[in-house]
Amino acid sequence: MADDLQNRGPQDRNRVNTSEEWELKYWTKEFGVTADQLKAAVKAVGPMVADVRKKLGK
C-alpha cells in the first residue's frame, strides 16, 4: 500500500517514528519538544508513545 502524503498524522499512533521527516515534525509538535529531545527520548525508552510521553514529562 502506498503512503498517502495528504494524511500527515502518524501511521501508527502508538509508536513514535523519528525516521520519517513528516512524522518527526508531527511528534515534536505533539510533545512540544525539539527533534533532538524527541530522538533522545525514543533512544532511551523505545518508540511507544506512552513511554516517550512519560520520559518527556508530558
Backbone bond lengths (Angstrom), bond angles and torsions (degrees), N, CA, C in turn:
res aa  C-N    CA-C-N  psi(-1)  N-CA   C-N-CA  omega(-1)  CA-C   N-CA-C  phi
1 M - - - 1.433 - - 1.527 108.30 -
2 A 1.308 116.65 132.99 1.461 121.60 -178.62 1.522 110.96 -77.47
3 D 1.328 114.97 152.18 1.459 119.86 175.96 1.517 109.64 -68.64
4 D 1.319 116.81 137.26 1.450 122.27 174.43 1.514 106.85 -93.11
5 L 1.326 117.59 101.21 1.450 121.54 -175.04 1.526 112.75 -72.73
6 Q 1.321 117.66 -9.85 1.461 121.05 175.55 1.520 111.02 -80.02
7 N 1.326 117.54 -23.13 1.455 123.02 178.84 1.521 107.82 -91.02
8 R 1.336 117.19 107.47 1.459 120.69 -174.51 1.520 113.42 -96.19
9 G 1.312 119.11 4.35 1.456 121.14 174.84 1.512 109.77 -78.59
10 P 1.310 117.39 164.82 1.472 119.74 -179.41 1.522 111.86 -67.83
11 Q 1.315 116.06 150.17 1.457 121.87 178.62 1.524 110.79 -64.83
12 D 1.311 116.17 -42.44 1.463 122.54 179.62 1.520 106.72 -124.53
13 R 1.314 117.24 107.97 1.471 121.06 -174.75 1.526 113.06 -73.12
14 N 1.318 117.65 -1.14 1.462 121.20 177.17 1.519 112.62 -97.31
15 R 1.329 116.66 -9.12 1.471 121.26 -177.00 1.518 110.50 -129.68
16 V 1.323 115.04 140.18 1.462 121.48 175.91 1.526 107.73 -90.49
17 N 1.327 116.08 122.63 1.457 121.89 178.76 1.524 107.85 -109.37
18 T 1.325 116.77 113.68 1.465 120.11 -179.33 1.524 112.37 -98.96
19 S 1.315 117.85 3.10 1.462 119.63 -178.44 1.527 113.00 -89.70
20 E 1.319 117.92 -18.19 1.467 121.90 175.87 1.524 107.98 -99.55
21 E 1.328 117.03 125.55 1.464 121.40 -175.36 1.531 112.30 -56.94
22 W 1.326 117.26 -44.17 1.472 119.08 -177.65 1.526 111.79 -69.35
23 E 1.332 117.46 -31.70 1.467 118.87 175.73 1.527 110.34 -72.90
24 L 1.306 117.53 -36.27 1.463 121.35 176.15 1.529 109.47 -59.97
25 K 1.323 116.94 -44.50 1.463 120.82 177.41 1.525 111.17 -62.32
26 Y 1.323 116.56 -42.21 1.467 120.14 179.59 1.524 110.60 -60.10
27 W 1.322 116.95 -50.12 1.466 120.53 -175.45 1.519 112.21 -70.35
28 T 1.329 119.38 -35.12 1.463 119.48 177.04 1.519 110.51 -65.16
29 K 1.318 116.76 -38.01 1.474 120.38 176.91 1.527 110.07 -69.31
30 E 1.308 117.16 -42.40 1.473 122.21 -179.55 1.530 111.60 -59.34
31 F 1.332 116.78 -43.22 1.465 121.40 -177.33 1.531 113.14 -93.10
32 G 1.339 117.50 -13.20 1.457 120.56 -179.08 1.516 112.97 68.46
33 V 1.339 116.15 40.41 1.464 121.90 -179.40 1.517 109.72 -129.61
34 T 1.331 116.11 170.61 1.461 120.57 175.88 1.536 109.42 -80.81
35 A 1.315 115.19 165.74 1.465 120.33 177.59 1.524 110.56 -61.53
36 D 1.322 117.33 -39.95 1.463 120.93 179.79 1.525 111.55 -64.78
37 Q 1.336 116.69 -41.38 1.466 120.46 177.90 1.532 110.31 -63.37
38 L 1.322 116.54 -42.49 1.461 120.73 -179.98 1.524 111.11 -64.54
39 K 1.321 117.07 -46.10 1.464 120.97 -179.88 1.531 110.98 -62.49
40 A 1.333 116.88 -39.17 1.465 120.57 178.54 1.527 110.47 -64.79
41 A 1.316 117.42 -40.88 1.472 121.07 179.52 1.527 110.47 -65.71
42 V 1.324 117.41 -42.98 1.470 121.00 178.94 1.526 109.81 -64.35
43 K 1.318 116.90 -40.15 1.468 120.09 178.70 1.525 110.89 -64.00
44 A 1.338 116.40 -36.50 1.462 121.11 -177.04 1.524 113.24 -75.10
45 V 1.348 117.41 -40.71 1.469 119.54 -172.08 1.523 114.72 -120.85
46 G 1.329 117.69 -4.64 1.452 119.96 -178.49 1.517 111.08 96.55
47 P 1.341 117.19 179.01 1.463 121.11 -170.65 1.534 116.63 -87.26
48 M 1.315 118.74 -2.49 1.463 119.22 -176.52 1.532 110.20 -69.03
49 V 1.328 116.66 129.54 1.464 122.64 -175.61 1.524 112.26 -55.51
50 A 1.327 117.64 -44.44 1.463 120.86 -178.49 1.530 111.22 -60.91
51 D 1.323 116.96 -40.34 1.465 121.32 -179.79 1.533 110.80 -69.66
52 V 1.327 116.74 -42.06 1.455 121.12 179.60 1.528 109.51 -65.52
53 R 1.325 116.73 -43.08 1.457 121.27 178.53 1.530 111.04 -57.97
54 K 1.333 115.96 -44.54 1.460 121.19 179.66 1.535 110.83 -65.01
55 K 1.331 116.55 -43.40 1.466 121.75 -179.87 1.532 110.92 -61.26
56 L 1.344 115.97 -39.04 1.449 120.30 -179.21 1.527 112.90 -82.71
57 G 1.328 116.33 -6.31 1.453 120.31 179.99 1.510 113.39 72.31
58 K 1.319 116.41 32.12 1.475 121.10 -177.50 1.510 111.39 -103.69
